[in-house]
Amino acid sequence: MRNIPVDTSALTFVCVSAPRPKLVNQETGEIKVDRNGEAVFQVGLSAADQTGRVDLVNVAITGDPGVTLGQVVTPVGLVGFFWEQTLNGQHRSGVAFRAEQIVPVGASGAAAA
C-alpha cells in the first residue's frame, strides 16, 4: 500500500470529533491495534484552506493524542492512502488518512514538523 504525503502547510485543522478508539468490528466492539499492539484512535478534523473551502477528514493515529473538541491542531506526518473492499457483494473504496501525531497548534511537536 502506497502512502501519499499530504502537504498541510496551507491548511488549518480544527478538531471536530474527539479522539475515540477505531473499531475493527462494530458488533463486537473490537478495537483496532497497530503492529506493536497499541490502540489506534480516530480523530475527526476539519481542514480549511485559504479560500475558505472546508473538508472533513477522519485521521487515524496510534494512541490517544489528547486533543479536544474545537482545538486548532496540526497533524504531523499526515499521509493518505487508497483503500478498497468488497463486503456482502458491495464494492467500496476511498482515501483514508493517518498521522504520526496530532498536536495542538503551538505545541512543541508541531514545531518539529
C-alpha positions as CSV (number, residue, x, y, z in Angstrom):
1,M,0.0,0.0,0.0
2,R,1.5,3.3,-1.0
3,N,1.3,6.3,1.4
4,I,0.9,9.7,-0.2
5,P,2.3,12.5,1.9
6,V,-0.1,15.4,2.4
7,D,1.2,19.0,2.4
8,T,-0.5,20.6,5.4
9,S,1.3,23.9,5.2
10,A,-1.6,25.8,3.6
11,L,-4.3,24.2,5.7
12,T,-5.8,25.0,9.1
13,F,-7.1,22.0,11.1
14,V,-9.7,22.0,13.9
15,C,-10.7,19.0,15.9
16,V,-14.4,18.5,15.2
17,S,-14.7,15.0,16.6
18,A,-13.0,14.0,19.8
19,P,-10.5,11.1,19.7
20,R,-12.1,7.7,20.0
21,P,-10.8,4.1,19.6
22,K,-11.1,2.9,16.0
23,L,-13.2,-0.3,15.8
24,V,-12.4,-3.4,13.8
25,N,-15.9,-4.7,14.3
26,Q,-18.9,-2.6,15.3
27,E,-20.8,-5.6,16.6
28,T,-18.1,-7.0,19.0
29,G,-16.5,-3.6,19.9
30,E,-13.1,-5.0,19.0
31,I,-10.6,-2.1,18.9
32,K,-8.0,-1.8,16.1
33,V,-4.4,-2.1,17.2
34,D,-1.2,-1.3,15.3
35,R,1.8,-3.7,14.7
36,N,3.0,-3.0,18.3
37,G,-0.3,-3.9,19.9
38,E,-1.2,-0.2,20.7
39,A,-4.8,1.0,20.2
40,V,-5.5,3.0,17.1
41,F,-7.6,6.1,17.6
42,Q,-9.6,8.1,15.1
43,V,-10.0,11.9,15.2
44,G,-12.3,14.0,13.1
45,L,-10.7,17.1,11.7
46,S,-12.0,20.0,9.6
47,A,-9.3,21.1,7.0
48,A,-9.8,24.6,5.8
49,D,-7.7,26.2,3.0
50,Q,-7.1,29.9,2.4
51,T,-10.1,30.3,0.1
52,G,-12.5,29.1,2.9
53,R,-13.1,25.6,1.5
54,V,-13.6,23.1,4.3
55,D,-13.3,19.3,4.1
56,L,-13.9,16.9,6.9
57,V,-11.3,14.1,7.3
58,N,-11.0,11.3,9.8
59,V,-7.4,10.7,10.8
60,A,-6.1,7.5,12.4
61,I,-3.3,7.8,14.9
62,T,-1.7,5.3,17.3
63,G,-2.7,6.2,20.9
64,D,-4.9,8.9,22.2
65,P,-3.5,12.3,21.1
66,G,-5.2,14.1,23.9
67,V,-6.7,16.9,21.8
68,T,-10.1,18.3,22.5
69,L,-13.1,19.4,20.5
70,G,-12.7,22.8,18.9
71,Q,-8.9,22.8,19.4
72,V,-6.8,24.1,16.4
73,V,-4.3,21.3,15.7
74,T,-1.5,20.2,13.4
75,P,-1.5,16.6,12.0
76,V,2.3,15.7,11.9
77,G,3.3,13.3,9.2
78,L,-0.1,13.2,7.6
79,V,-0.4,10.6,4.7
80,G,-3.3,9.5,2.6
81,F,-3.7,6.0,1.1
82,F,-6.2,4.4,-1.2
83,W,-8.4,1.5,0.1
84,E,-11.0,-0.8,-1.4
85,Q,-13.1,-3.7,-0.1
86,T,-16.0,-5.9,-1.1
87,L,-18.3,-6.7,1.7
88,N,-21.6,-8.6,1.2
89,G,-21.3,-8.0,-2.6
90,Q,-20.9,-4.2,-2.1
91,H,-17.7,-2.7,-3.5
92,R,-16.4,0.3,-1.6
93,S,-13.3,2.4,-1.9
94,G,-11.9,5.7,-0.8
95,V,-8.9,7.5,0.7
96,A,-8.0,7.1,4.4
97,F,-5.7,9.3,6.4
98,R,-3.1,8.5,9.1
99,A,-0.8,10.8,11.0
100,E,2.2,10.2,13.2
101,Q,0.9,12.8,15.7
102,I,-1.9,15.3,16.1
103,V,-0.7,18.2,18.3
104,P,-2.3,21.5,19.4
105,V,-1.0,24.5,17.4
106,G,1.9,26.0,19.3
107,A,2.9,22.7,21.0
108,S,6.5,21.5,20.6
109,G,5.6,18.6,18.4
110,A,4.1,20.9,15.7
111,A,7.4,22.9,15.6
112,A,9.2,19.7,14.7
113,A,7.1,19.1,11.7
